[in-house]
Amino acid sequence: MAVVSSHNAWAVGYDRHGALIEHWDGRAWSVEASLSTGSESGLLGVAATSSRNACAVGYTHTPGRTATLAVHCG
């Protein structure tokens, strides 16, 4: 999770569809993206400087291959 202010935070992880990005606007969480990479994937960390600038990193995995996944959010 990356918190910029009381009305701006980012959380990342995964759900049954793949990598997941959520944003807090001070009132509610909203799903910004659910990334379907066609394989098992998840986001493990996020860093943010504003409501329009956050980067998340994680992984994508297919049988026999695991690769780095990097995403710009915002």
PDB file of N, CA, C and O in Angstrom:
ATOM      1  N   MET A   1       0.841  -1.163   0.000  1.00  0.00           N
ATOM      2  CA  MET A   1       0.000   0.000   0.000  1.00  0.00           C
ATOM      3  C   MET A   1       0.894   1.236   0.000  1.00  0.00           C
ATOM      4  O   MET A   1       1.931   1.259   0.662  1.00  0.00           O
ATOM      5  N   ALA A   2       0.491   2.250  -0.737  1.00  0.00           N
ATOM      6  CA  ALA A   2       1.187   3.532  -0.760  1.00  0.00           C
ATOM      7  C   ALA A   2       0.180   4.625  -0.430  1.00  0.00           C
ATOM      8  O   ALA A   2      -0.846   4.749  -1.100  1.00  0.00           O
ATOM      9  N   VAL A   3       0.469   5.420   0.602  1.00  0.00           N
ATOM     10  CA  VAL A   3      -0.420   6.486   1.031  1.00  0.00           C
ATOM     11  C   VAL A   3       0.252   7.818   0.747  1.00  0.00           C
ATOM     12  O   VAL A   3       1.338   8.096   1.255  1.00  0.00           O
ATOM     13  N   VAL A   4      -0.401   8.645  -0.071  1.00  0.00           N
ATOM     14  CA  VAL A   4       0.114   9.971  -0.401  1.00  0.00           C
ATOM     15  C   VAL A   4      -0.478  11.005   0.541  1.00  0.00           C
ATOM     16  O   VAL A   4       0.216  11.923   0.976  1.00  0.00           O
ATOM     17  N   SER A   5      -1.771  10.859   0.860  1.00  0.00           N
ATOM     18  CA  SER A   5      -2.463  11.761   1.781  1.00  0.00           C
ATOM     19  C   SER A   5      -3.712  11.047   2.303  1.00  0.00           C
ATOM     20  O   SER A   5      -3.963   9.894   1.951  1.00  0.00           O
ATOM     21  N   SER A   6      -4.496  11.733   3.144  1.00  0.00           N
ATOM     22  CA  SER A   6      -5.709  11.120   3.688  1.00  0.00           C
ATOM     23  C   SER A   6      -6.777  10.877   2.623  1.00  0.00           C
ATOM     24  O   SER A   6      -7.730  10.136   2.866  1.00  0.00           O
ATOM     25  N   HIS A   7      -6.634  11.481   1.461  1.00  0.00           N
ATOM     26  CA  HIS A   7      -7.601  11.275   0.386  1.00  0.00           C
ATOM     27  C   HIS A   7      -6.955  10.706  -0.876  1.00  0.00           C
ATOM     28  O   HIS A   7      -7.495  10.842  -1.975  1.00  0.00           O
ATOM     29  N   ASN A   8      -5.789  10.065  -0.709  1.00  0.00           N
ATOM     30  CA  ASN A   8      -5.102   9.508  -1.871  1.00  0.00           C
ATOM     31  C   ASN A   8      -4.210   8.347  -1.433  1.00  0.00           C
ATOM     32  O   ASN A   8      -3.142   8.552  -0.857  1.00  0.00           O
ATOM     33  N   ALA A   9      -4.664   7.133  -1.715  1.00  0.00           N
ATOM     34  CA  ALA A   9      -3.874   5.950  -1.383  1.00  0.00           C
ATOM     35  C   ALA A   9      -4.064   4.896  -2.470  1.00  0.00           C
ATOM     36  O   ALA A   9      -5.094   4.851  -3.144  1.00  0.00           O
ATOM     37  N   TRP A  10      -3.057   4.058  -2.622  1.00  0.00           N
ATOM     38  CA  TRP A  10      -3.079   2.982  -3.601  1.00  0.00           C
ATOM     39  C   TRP A  10      -2.849   1.655  -2.893  1.00  0.00           C
ATOM     40  O   TRP A  10      -2.033   1.575  -1.975  1.00  0.00           O
ATOM     41  N   ALA A  11      -3.557   0.620  -3.311  1.00  0.00           N
ATOM     42  CA  ALA A  11      -3.340  -0.732  -2.810  1.00  0.00           C
ATOM     43  C   ALA A  11      -3.286  -1.675  -4.008  1.00  0.00           C
ATOM     44  O   ALA A  11      -4.028  -1.507  -4.976  1.00  0.00           O
ATOM     45  N   VAL A  12      -2.416  -2.653  -3.935  1.00  0.00           N
ATOM     46  CA  VAL A  12      -2.284  -3.619  -5.028  1.00  0.00           C
ATOM     47  C   VAL A  12      -2.284  -5.026  -4.472  1.00  0.00           C
ATOM     48  O   VAL A  12      -2.057  -5.240  -3.281  1.00  0.00           O
ATOM     49  N   GLY A  13      -2.538  -5.970  -5.336  1.00  0.00           N
ATOM     50  CA  GLY A  13      -2.547  -7.371  -4.955  1.00  0.00           C
ATOM     51  C   GLY A  13      -3.021  -8.213  -6.121  1.00  0.00           C
ATOM     52  O   GLY A  13      -2.565  -8.035  -7.251  1.00  0.00           O
ATOM     53  N   TYR A  14      -3.943  -9.137  -5.846  1.00  0.00           N
ATOM     54  CA  TYR A  14      -4.500  -9.965  -6.902  1.00  0.00           C
ATOM     55  C   TYR A  14      -5.854 -10.504  -6.468  1.00  0.00           C
ATOM     56  O   TYR A  14      -6.160 -10.584  -5.279  1.00  0.00           O
ATOM     57  N   ASP A  15      -6.645 -10.865  -7.442  1.00  0.00           N
ATOM     58  CA  ASP A  15      -7.917 -11.544  -7.203  1.00  0.00           C
ATOM     59  C   ASP A  15      -8.010 -12.711  -8.174  1.00  0.00           C
ATOM     60  O   ASP A  15      -7.009 -13.072  -8.794  1.00  0.00           O
ATOM     61  N   ARG A  16      -9.173 -13.301  -8.317  1.00  0.00           N
ATOM     62  CA  ARG A  16      -9.295 -14.482  -9.181  1.00  0.00           C
ATOM     63  C   ARG A  16      -9.054 -14.178 -10.659  1.00  0.00           C
ATOM     64  O   ARG A  16      -8.859 -15.097 -11.455  1.00  0.00           O
ATOM     65  N   HIS A  17      -9.066 -12.891 -11.034  1.00  0.00           N
ATOM     66  CA  HIS A  17      -8.845 -12.505 -12.431  1.00  0.00           C
ATOM     67  C   HIS A  17      -7.392 -12.162 -12.725  1.00  0.00           C
ATOM     68  O   HIS A  17      -6.989 -12.132 -13.887  1.00  0.00           O
ATOM     69  N   GLY A  18      -6.607 -11.906 -11.697  1.00  0.00           N
ATOM     70  CA  GLY A  18      -5.208 -11.542 -11.913  1.00  0.00           C
ATOM     71  C   GLY A  18      -4.808 -10.363 -11.053  1.00  0.00           C
ATOM     72  O   GLY A  18      -5.390 -10.129  -9.994  1.00  0.00           O
ATOM     73  N   ALA A  19      -3.820  -9.626 -11.508  1.00  0.00           N
ATOM     74  CA  ALA A  19      -3.297  -8.477 -10.771  1.00  0.00           C
ATOM     75  C   ALA A  19      -4.386  -7.427 -10.576  1.00  0.00           C
ATOM     76  O   ALA A  19      -5.204  -7.190 -11.464  1.00  0.00           O
ATOM     77  N   LEU A  20      -4.381  -6.797  -9.386  1.00  0.00           N
ATOM     78  CA  LEU A  20      -5.456  -5.874  -9.016  1.00  0.00           C
ATOM     79  C   LEU A  20      -4.875  -4.572  -8.481  1.00  0.00           C
ATOM     80  O   LEU A  20      -3.932  -4.587  -7.691  1.00  0.00           O
ATOM     81  N   ILE A  21      -5.441  -3.442  -8.914  1.00  0.00           N
ATOM     82  CA  ILE A  21      -5.035  -2.111  -8.450  1.00  0.00           C
ATOM     83  C   ILE A  21      -6.277  -1.395  -7.943  1.00  0.00           C
ATOM     84  O   ILE A  21      -7.283  -1.308  -8.649  1.00  0.00           O
ATOM     85  N   GLU A  22      -6.206  -0.876  -6.705  1.00  0.00           N
ATOM     86  CA  GLU A  22      -7.318  -0.109  -6.140  1.00  0.00           C
ATOM     87  C   GLU A  22      -6.826   1.250  -5.664  1.00  0.00           C
ATOM     88  O   GLU A  22      -5.671   1.398  -5.263  1.00  0.00           O
ATOM     89  N   HIS A  23      -7.727   2.254  -5.711  1.00  0.00           N
ATOM     90  CA  HIS A  23      -7.389   3.623  -5.316  1.00  0.00           C
ATOM     91  C   HIS A  23      -8.397   4.141  -4.296  1.00  0.00           C
ATOM     92  O   HIS A  23      -9.601   3.935  -4.452  1.00  0.00           O
ATOM     93  N   TRP A  24      -7.908   4.815  -3.248  1.00  0.00           N
ATOM     94  CA  TRP A  24      -8.740   5.454  -2.219  1.00  0.00           C
ATOM     95  C   TRP A  24      -8.773   6.946  -2.502  1.00  0.00           C
ATOM     96  O   TRP A  24      -7.723   7.574  -2.636  1.00  0.00           O
ATOM     97  N   ASP A  25      -9.972   7.523  -2.595  1.00  0.00           N
ATOM     98  CA  ASP A  25     -10.111   8.955  -2.890  1.00  0.00           C
ATOM     99  C   ASP A  25     -10.548   9.776  -1.676  1.00  0.00           C
ATOM    100  O   ASP A  25     -10.937  10.936  -1.820  1.00  0.00           O
ATOM    101  N   GLY A  26     -10.486   9.182  -0.487  1.00  0.00           N
ATOM    102  CA  GLY A  26     -10.903   9.862   0.728  1.00  0.00           C
ATOM    103  C   GLY A  26     -12.301   9.490   1.166  1.00  0.00           C
ATOM    104  O   GLY A  26     -12.679   9.747   2.309  1.00  0.00           O
ATOM    105  N   ARG A  27     -13.084   8.883   0.272  1.00  0.00           N
ATOM    106  CA  ARG A  27     -14.446   8.461   0.593  1.00  0.00           C
ATOM    107  C   ARG A  27     -14.664   6.974   0.361  1.00  0.00           C
ATOM    108  O   ARG A  27     -15.385   6.324   1.118  1.00  0.00           O
ATOM    109  N   ALA A  28     -14.042   6.430  -0.684  1.00  0.00           N
ATOM    110  CA  ALA A  28     -14.280   5.027  -1.026  1.00  0.00           C
ATOM    111  C   ALA A  28     -13.121   4.472  -1.846  1.00  0.00           C
ATOM    112  O   ALA A  28     -12.378   5.215  -2.488  1.00  0.00           O
ATOM    113  N   TRP A  29     -12.983   3.147  -1.808  1.00  0.00           N
ATOM    114  CA  TRP A  29     -12.027   2.445  -2.658  1.00  0.00           C
ATOM    115  C   TRP A  29     -12.672   2.186  -4.014  1.00  0.00           C
ATOM    116  O   TRP A  29     -13.863   1.885  -4.086  1.00  0.00           O
ATOM    117  N   SER A  30     -11.903   2.298  -5.080  1.00  0.00           N
ATOM    118  CA  SER A  30     -12.387   1.936  -6.408  1.00  0.00           C
ATOM    119  C   SER A  30     -11.334   1.067  -7.086  1.00  0.00           C
ATOM    120  O   SER A  30     -10.133   1.263  -6.897  1.00  0.00           O
ATOM    121  N   VAL A  31     -11.798   0.112  -7.874  1.00  0.00           N
ATOM    122  CA  VAL A  31     -10.888  -0.730  -8.640  1.00  0.00           C
ATOM    123  C   VAL A  31     -10.435   0.075  -9.849  1.00  0.00           C
ATOM    124  O   VAL A  31     -11.247   0.465 -10.687  1.00  0.00           O
ATOM    125  N   GLU A  32      -9.149   0.318  -9.930  1.00  0.00           N
ATOM    126  CA  GLU A  32      -8.582   1.057 -11.059  1.00  0.00           C
ATOM    127  C   GLU A  32      -8.308   0.122 -12.231  1.00  0.00           C
ATOM    128  O   GLU A  32      -8.473   0.496 -13.392  1.00  0.00           O
ATOM    129  N   ALA A  33      -7.889  -1.094 -11.912  1.00  0.00           N
ATOM    130  CA  ALA A  33      -7.612  -2.055 -12.977  1.00  0.00           C
ATOM    131  C   ALA A  33      -7.554  -3.457 -12.391  1.00  0.00           C
ATOM    132  O   ALA A  33      -7.107  -3.664 -11.263  1.00  0.00           O
ATOM    133  N   SER A  34      -8.010  -4.404 -13.177  1.00  0.00           N
ATOM    134  CA  SER A  34      -7.804  -5.809 -12.892  1.00  0.00           C
ATOM    135  C   SER A  34      -7.155  -6.365 -14.142  1.00  0.00           C
ATOM    136  O   SER A  34      -7.813  -6.545 -15.167  1.00  0.00           O
ATOM    137  N   LEU A  35      -5.873  -6.633 -14.056  1.00  0.00           N
ATOM    138  CA  LEU A  35      -5.094  -6.991 -15.237  1.00  0.00           C
ATOM    139  C   LEU A  35      -5.150  -8.480 -15.500  1.00  0.00           C
ATOM    140  O   LEU A  35      -4.668  -9.277 -14.695  1.00  0.00           O
ATOM    141  N   SER A  36      -5.731  -8.854 -16.608  1.00  0.00           N
ATOM    142  CA  SER A  36      -5.740 -10.246 -17.011  1.00  0.00           C
ATOM    143  C   SER A  36      -4.591 -10.447 -17.983  1.00  0.00           C
ATOM    144  O   SER A  36      -4.649  -9.989 -19.124  1.00  0.00           O
ATOM    145  N   THR A  37      -3.557 -11.125 -17.536  1.00  0.00           N
ATOM    146  CA  THR A  37      -2.382 -11.341 -18.384  1.00  0.00           C
ATOM    147  C   THR A  37      -2.435 -12.679 -19.106  1.00  0.00           C
ATOM    148  O   THR A  37      -1.503 -13.045 -19.821  1.00  0.00           O
ATOM    149  N   GLY A  38      -3.532 -13.407 -18.914  1.00  0.00           N
ATOM    150  CA  GLY A  38      -3.634 -14.722 -19.526  1.00  0.00           C
ATOM    151  C   GLY A  38      -2.890 -15.783 -18.739  1.00  0.00           C
ATOM    152  O   GLY A  38      -2.724 -16.910 -19.206  1.00  0.00           O
ATOM    153  N   SER A  39      -2.445 -15.427 -17.556  1.00  0.00           N
ATOM    154  CA  SER A  39      -1.712 -16.343 -16.701  1.00  0.00           C
ATOM    155  C   SER A  39      -1.924 -15.930 -15.253  1.00  0.00           C
ATOM    156  O   SER A  39      -2.607 -14.943 -14.980  1.00  0.00           O
ATOM    157  N   GLU A  40      -1.348 -16.670 -14.334  1.00  0.00           N
ATOM    158  CA  GLU A  40      -1.391 -16.289 -12.926  1.00  0.00           C
ATOM    159  C   GLU A  40      -0.522 -15.045 -12.754  1.00  0.00           C
ATOM    160  O   GLU A  40       0.629 -15.026 -13.192  1.00  0.00           O
ATOM    161  N   SER A  41      -1.064 -14.008 -12.120  1.00  0.00           N
ATOM    162  CA  SER A  41      -0.282 -12.795 -11.914  1.00  0.00           C
ATOM    163  C   SER A  41      -0.727 -12.110 -10.631  1.00  0.00           C
ATOM    164  O   SER A  41      -1.843 -12.316 -10.154  1.00  0.00           O
ATOM    165  N   GLY A  42       0.152 -11.304 -10.088  1.00  0.00           N
ATOM    166  CA  GLY A  42      -0.171 -10.558  -8.885  1.00  0.00           C
ATOM    167  C   GLY A  42       0.784  -9.403  -8.716  1.00  0.00           C
ATOM    168  O   GLY A  42       1.906  -9.432  -9.222  1.00  0.00           O
ATOM    169  N   LEU A  43       0.342  -8.388  -8.006  1.00  0.00           N
ATOM    170  CA  LEU A  43       1.188  -7.241  -7.703  1.00  0.00           C
ATOM    171  C   LEU A  43       1.586  -7.312  -6.238  1.00  0.00           C
ATOM    172  O   LEU A  43       0.752  -7.597  -5.379  1.00  0.00           O
ATOM    173  N   LEU A  44       2.845  -7.056  -5.954  1.00  0.00           N
ATOM    174  CA  LEU A  44       3.396  -7.243  -4.621  1.00  0.00           C
ATOM    175  C   LEU A  44       3.770  -5.943  -3.927  1.00  0.00           C
ATOM    176  O   LEU A  44       3.905  -5.922  -2.703  1.00  0.00           O
ATOM    177  N   GLY A  45       3.942  -4.854  -4.676  1.00  0.00           N
ATOM    178  CA  GLY A  45       4.326  -3.588  -4.071  1.00  0.00           C
ATOM    179  C   GLY A  45       3.923  -2.423  -4.941  1.00  0.00           C
ATOM    180  O   GLY A  45       3.752  -2.562  -6.152  1.00  0.00           O
ATOM    181  N   VAL A  46       3.770  -1.251  -4.301  1.00  0.00           N
ATOM    182  CA  VAL A  46       3.385  -0.043  -5.023  1.00  0.00           C
ATOM    183  C   VAL A  46       4.055   1.166  -4.371  1.00  0.00           C
ATOM    184  O   VAL A  46       4.228   1.210  -3.153  1.00  0.00           O
ATOM    185  N   ALA A  47       4.426   2.132  -5.187  1.00  0.00           N
ATOM    186  CA  ALA A  47       4.956   3.418  -4.724  1.00  0.00           C
ATOM    187  C   ALA A  47       4.195   4.503  -5.462  1.00  0.00           C
ATOM    188  O   ALA A  47       3.888   4.348  -6.645  1.00  0.00           O
ATOM    189  N   ALA A  48       3.879   5.620  -4.770  1.00  0.00           N
ATOM    190  CA  ALA A  48       3.065   6.669  -5.386  1.00  0.00           C
ATOM    191  C   ALA A  48       3.540   8.043  -4.954  1.00  0.00           C
ATOM    192  O   ALA A  48       4.040   8.228  -3.844  1.00  0.00           O
ATOM    193  N   THR A  49       3.372   9.008  -5.859  1.00  0.00           N
ATOM    194  CA  THR A  49       3.659  10.407  -5.544  1.00  0.00           C
ATOM    195  C   THR A  49       2.425  11.285  -5.660  1.00  0.00           C
ATOM    196  O   THR A  49       2.423  12.418  -5.180  1.00  0.00           O
ATOM    197  N   SER A  50       1.359  10.768  -6.302  1.00  0.00           N
ATOM    198  CA  SER A  50       0.126  11.547  -6.465  1.00  0.00           C
ATOM    199  C   SER A  50      -1.006  10.619  -6.875  1.00  0.00           C
ATOM    200  O   SER A  50      -0.813   9.411  -7.011  1.00  0.00           O
ATOM    201  N   SER A  51      -2.195  11.193  -7.073  1.00  0.00           N
ATOM    202  CA  SER A  51      -3.342  10.399  -7.518  1.00  0.00           C
ATOM    203  C   SER A  51      -3.210   9.977  -8.973  1.00  0.00           C
ATOM    204  O   SER A  51      -3.963   9.123  -9.439  1.00  0.00           O
ATOM    205  N   ARG A  52      -2.271  10.559  -9.688  1.00  0.00           N
ATOM    206  CA  ARG A  52      -2.061  10.233 -11.099  1.00  0.00           C
ATOM    207  C   ARG A  52      -0.709   9.603 -11.376  1.00  0.00           C
ATOM    208  O   ARG A  52      -0.354   9.371 -12.532  1.00  0.00           O
ATOM    209  N   ASN A  53       0.051   9.324 -10.321  1.00  0.00           N
ATOM    210  CA  ASN A  53       1.380   8.778 -10.544  1.00  0.00           C
ATOM    211  C   ASN A  53       1.729   7.739  -9.482  1.00  0.00           C
ATOM    212  O   ASN A  53       2.157   8.072  -8.377  1.00  0.00           O
ATOM    213  N   ALA A  54       1.536   6.480  -9.844  1.00  0.00           N
ATOM    214  CA  ALA A  54       1.914   5.362  -8.981  1.00  0.00           C
ATOM    215  C   ALA A  54       2.441   4.241  -9.878  1.00  0.00           C
ATOM    216  O   ALA A  54       1.994   4.073 -11.013  1.00  0.00           O
ATOM    217  N   CYS A  55       3.382   3.494  -9.358  1.00  0.00           N
ATOM    218  CA  CYS A  55       3.933   2.353 -10.082  1.00  0.00           C
ATOM    219  C   CYS A  55       3.877   1.127  -9.191  1.00  0.00           C
ATOM    220  O   CYS A  55       4.196   1.189  -8.004  1.00  0.00           O
ATOM    221  N   ALA A  56       3.468   0.015  -9.778  1.00  0.00           N
ATOM    222  CA  ALA A  56       3.354  -1.235  -9.037  1.00  0.00           C
ATOM    223  C   ALA A  56       4.204  -2.301  -9.718  1.00  0.00           C
ATOM    224  O   ALA A  56       4.390  -2.284 -10.935  1.00  0.00           O
ATOM    225  N   VAL A  57       4.719  -3.234  -8.909  1.00  0.00           N
ATOM    226  CA  VAL A  57       5.515  -4.333  -9.439  1.00  0.00           C
ATOM    227  C   VAL A  57       5.020  -5.654  -8.871  1.00  0.00           C
ATOM    228  O   VAL A  57       4.463  -5.712  -7.774  1.00  0.00           O
ATOM    229  N   GLY A  58       5.231  -6.690  -9.628  1.00  0.00           N
ATOM    230  CA  GLY A  58       4.822  -8.015  -9.193  1.00  0.00           C
ATOM    231  C   GLY A  58       5.336  -9.065 -10.150  1.00  0.00           C
ATOM    232  O   GLY A  58       6.477  -9.001 -10.609  1.00  0.00           O
ATOM    233  N   TYR A  59       4.478 -10.044 -10.451  1.00  0.00           N
ATOM    234  CA  TYR A  59       4.905 -11.184 -11.258  1.00  0.00           C
ATOM    235  C   TYR A  59       3.781 -11.651 -12.175  1.00  0.00           C
ATOM    236  O   TYR A  59       2.605 -11.374 -11.938  1.00  0.00           O
ATOM    237  N   THR A  60       4.161 -12.348 -13.203  1.00  0.00           N
ATOM    238  CA  THR A  60       3.242 -13.090 -14.047  1.00  0.00           C
ATOM    239  C   THR A  60       3.861 -14.461 -14.251  1.00  0.00           C
ATOM    240  O   THR A  60       5.066 -14.585 -14.469  1.00  0.00           O
ATOM    241  N   HIS A  61       3.025 -15.491 -14.177  1.00  0.00           N
ATOM    242  CA  HIS A  61       3.545 -16.851 -14.217  1.00  0.00           C
ATOM    243  C   HIS A  61       2.744 -17.698 -15.191  1.00  0.00           C
ATOM    244  O   HIS A  61       1.516 -17.750 -15.119  1.00  0.00           O
ATOM    245  N   THR A  62       3.435 -18.350 -16.089  1.00  0.00           N
ATOM    246  CA  THR A  62       2.861 -19.376 -16.948  1.00  0.00           C
ATOM    247  C   THR A  62       3.664 -20.645 -16.683  1.00  0.00           C
ATOM    248  O   THR A  62       4.778 -20.555 -16.167  1.00  0.00           O
ATOM    249  N   PRO A  63       3.150 -21.798 -17.010  1.00  0.00           N
ATOM    250  CA  PRO A  63       3.903 -23.023 -16.739  1.00  0.00           C
ATOM    251  C   PRO A  63       5.326 -22.954 -17.311  1.00  0.00           C
ATOM    252  O   PRO A  63       5.530 -22.758 -18.509  1.00  0.00           O
ATOM    253  N   GLY A  64       6.290 -23.122 -16.417  1.00  0.00           N
ATOM    254  CA  GLY A  64       7.685 -23.117 -16.842  1.00  0.00           C
ATOM    255  C   GLY A  64       8.335 -21.755 -16.932  1.00  0.00           C
ATOM    256  O   GLY A  64       9.524 -21.664 -17.240  1.00  0.00           O
ATOM    257  N   ARG A  65       7.573 -20.668 -16.665  1.00  0.00           N
ATOM    258  CA  ARG A  65       8.158 -19.331 -16.824  1.00  0.00           C
ATOM    259  C   ARG A  65       7.508 -18.340 -15.858  1.00  0.00           C
ATOM    260  O   ARG A  65       6.283 -18.233 -15.797  1.00  0.00           O
ATOM    261  N   THR A  66       8.331 -17.625 -15.112  1.00  0.00           N
ATOM    262  CA  THR A  66       7.873 -16.533 -14.269  1.00  0.00           C
ATOM    263  C   THR A  66       8.600 -15.279 -14.720  1.00  0.00           C
ATOM    264  O   THR A  66       9.809 -15.305 -14.950  1.00  0.00           O
ATOM    265  N   ALA A  67       7.862 -14.175 -14.848  1.00  0.00           N
ATOM    266  CA  ALA A  67       8.456 -12.918 -15.325  1.00  0.00           C
ATOM    267  C   ALA A  67       8.009 -11.762 -14.434  1.00  0.00           C
ATOM    268  O   ALA A  67       6.994 -11.846 -13.743  1.00  0.00           O
ATOM    269  N   THR A  68       8.776 -10.704 -14.466  1.00  0.00           N
ATOM    270  CA  THR A  68       8.454  -9.490 -13.727  1.00  0.00           C
ATOM    271  C   THR A  68       7.304  -8.760 -14.414  1.00  0.00           C
ATOM    272  O   THR A  68       7.236  -8.702 -15.642  1.00  0.00           O
ATOM    273  N   LEU A  69       6.403  -8.205 -13.610  1.00  0.00           N
ATOM    274  CA  LEU A  69       5.284  -7.398 -14.098  1.00  0.00           C
ATOM    275  C   LEU A  69       5.397  -6.020 -13.482  1.00  0.00           C
ATOM    276  O   LEU A  69       5.436  -5.900 -12.258  1.00  0.00           O
ATOM    277  N   ALA A  70       5.451  -4.981 -14.290  1.00  0.00           N
ATOM    278  CA  ALA A  70       5.506  -3.598 -13.818  1.00  0.00           C
ATOM    279  C   ALA A  70       4.382  -2.822 -14.490  1.00  0.00           C
ATOM    280  O   ALA A  70       4.159  -2.945 -15.694  1.00  0.00           O
ATOM    281  N   VAL A  71       3.671  -2.011 -13.687  1.00  0.00           N
ATOM    282  CA  VAL A  71       2.483  -1.294 -14.176  1.00  0.00           C
ATOM    283  C   VAL A  71       2.508   0.141 -13.665  1.00  0.00           C
ATOM    284  O   VAL A  71       2.827   0.378 -12.500  1.00  0.00           O
ATOM    285  N   HIS A  72       2.172   1.108 -14.534  1.00  0.00           N
ATOM    286  CA  HIS A  72       1.971   2.494 -14.122  1.00  0.00           C
ATOM    287  C   HIS A  72       0.491   2.690 -13.834  1.00  0.00           C
ATOM    288  O   HIS A  72      -0.354   2.323 -14.651  1.00  0.00           O
ATOM    289  N   CYS A  73       0.173   3.256 -12.695  1.00  0.00           N
ATOM    290  CA  CYS A  73      -1.215   3.480 -12.289  1.00  0.00           C
ATOM    291  C   CYS A  73      -1.491   4.984 -12.264  1.00  0.00           C
ATOM    292  O   CYS A  73      -0.594   5.792 -12.022  1.00  0.00           O
ATOM    293  N   GLY A  74      -2.730   5.335 -12.515  1.00  0.00           N
ATOM    294  CA  GLY A  74      -3.119   6.726 -12.374  1.00  0.00           C
ATOM    295  C   GLY A  74      -3.374   7.424 -13.653  1.00  0.00           C
ATOM    296  O   GLY A  74      -3.711   8.608 -13.654  1.00  0.00           O
TER     297      GLY A  74
END
